[in-house]
């Protein structure tokens, strides 16, 4: 354009541009809500961290796929990211919940994590692959409105692959580390109270 001319966003484009920068708050709020609900359920401030720590790892699949496919971060991608936060948490909750119950039954922390991972491995894979194959048509969409379907499909398809791979590997690791830290902290507190 000549230097005398300019441009500005208007209408729906202006609204999308204005609201698009606030997406980070939505993601943060989604993670915070999951954390608070889990803190109430587990009656612990540390144990839900084993679930929440998987979320950033799971988002790697979404971010990488959107970048590789050359797509932009639009509202459909953001809806997919919120969905991936929920699905990553769900898969991690399955492992952490079983591990917590096994630990309360007297198993060691490592035994509880390994057994919970073994018990929940097949159900997590079955639900994950059902979801992944269910959204495959969105990834491969053609025709009218295909761009919207591909944006959502790419975010959730590759995000769920990341959720499945990283969640199954790292959730037990996070559980063991956090549980050992919290039990060590509880063991030190009574000793400190009796010496004062």
N, C-alpha and C positions, 0 to 999 in steps of 0.2 A: 504494500500500500504506500501511497505517497506520504511524506512526513506530515502533511496537513490533515491527514485522516487518521482516525483511531477506531477502536472497537471496545465494546463492553458486553459483559454477559447480561442476558435478559431472560425473562419468563422462567420456564422450567429449568433451563440451563443454569440460570443465576441461583435458583433455589437449591439445585443439586450441588453446585459449587460451594454455597454457603454452609449447607448442612454436612457435606462430605468430610469436612475437617473435624467434625465432632464424632466421627465413627469410633475413634480411639476410646472415648468415654463410654460408649455402648459396650465395647469389648471388655473394658476394665470393670464395668458394672456387672456384666455377665459372669466374669470370673469371681468377683467379690461375692455375688449372690450364691454361687455354687459353694464357695469356701465357707460362708456363714451357715448355710444349711447343713453342710457336712460337719462343721464344728459343733452344731447343736446335736446332730445325730450321734456323733462319736464321743461327745462330751469331752472334747480335747481340742486345744488350739493348734497342736503340732501335727496330729495324724492326718487331717485333711490336706496338709501340704504334700503328702505322698500322691494324692490325686491331682492337685493343682499343678504340680511340677511337670506333669506329662503334657499339659495343654500347650505350652510353647513348642515343645518338640513335635507335637501333632500338627501344629500350624505350619511347620516347615514344608510339609507335603503340599499344602494349599499355596503357599507363597512361591515355592519353586515352580509348580505347575502353571500358575498364572503368569509368572515371569517368562518361562520357557515358551508358552503359547502366545506370548506377546499381547496378553489381554490387560485391560485396565482395571483398577480397583473401583468397581461401580457398586450400586446398591445390591445387586444380585450376588456379587462376590462377597459382600459384607454379610448378607443373610446366610450364605454358606459358611462363613467363618464362625458366626454365632452358633450355627448348627454343629460344626466340628468341635467347638468348645464343649457343647453338651455331650456329644458322642464320645469324645476323649474322656470326659469325666465319668460317663456311664461305664465304660470298659474298665477304667482304673478302679471305680467303686466296687465292681464285682470282685476284683482280686483283693483289694484292701479289706473289704467286709469279711470275706472268707478267712483271710490271714488273721484278722483281729479276733474272730471267733475261735480259730484254732489256737491262737496265743493264749486266750482266756481259758482254754481247756488244758493248758499246761505244756504245750509244745514250745520248743525254743523259737526264737524270732526267725532264724533261718529256716528251720523246718516248716514253720507256719507259712512263710512266704513261698517256699518251693511247693508245698502241698496245695496251697491256694492257687498258685499259677497252673499247676497240673490239673486241678479240678475244673478250673474255669477256662482252660485253653480252648477246648473244643466249642463250648457255647459262644465264646467271644469270636472265634473264627467263623462259626456258622452265621451269626448275626451280622458280622462285618461283611462277609462275602455276599450275603443276601442283599445288604444295602448297596454295596459296590456294584453288583450286577444290576440292581434295580435302577440305579442312576446312570448307567452306561448309555442308555438312549439320549439322555440330556447332553452328555459329552459329544455324542456323534450327531446331534440334531442338525437338520437342514430345513429349508423352507422359511415361511413367514415366522418371525419371532425367534429364529434359531439363535441369534446372537445372545439373547437373554437366557435362553435355556442352556447354551454352551457355557456362559459365564457361571451360572449357578452349578451346572453339572461338573465343570472343571474344578471348582472350589471344593465341592463335597466329595467327588470321586477320588481325587488325589489326596485330599485331606484325610479321607477315611483310610486310605492305604497307609499314610503316615501314622494315623492313630493306631492302626492294627500292629504295624511293625514296631514302632517306638513304644507303644503302650505295653505290649507283651514283654518287651525286654526291660524297660526302665521302671515300670511300676513296682515290681518286686524289689528292685534295688533301692528305690526311694523309700519303700516301706521299711526295709531292714535298717537303713541309715537313720531314718527319723525315729523309728521305734527304739533303736539302741540309744539314741541321744535322749529321748524322753524318759526312758527307764533309768539311764545313768543320772539324769537330772533329779528324778524322784528319789533315787538312792542317796544322793548327796544331801538333799534338803533335810531329812530327819536327823542326819548326823550333825549338820550345822545348827539345828534347833536345840539338840541336847547339849551341845558344848557351850551355848550362850547362857 
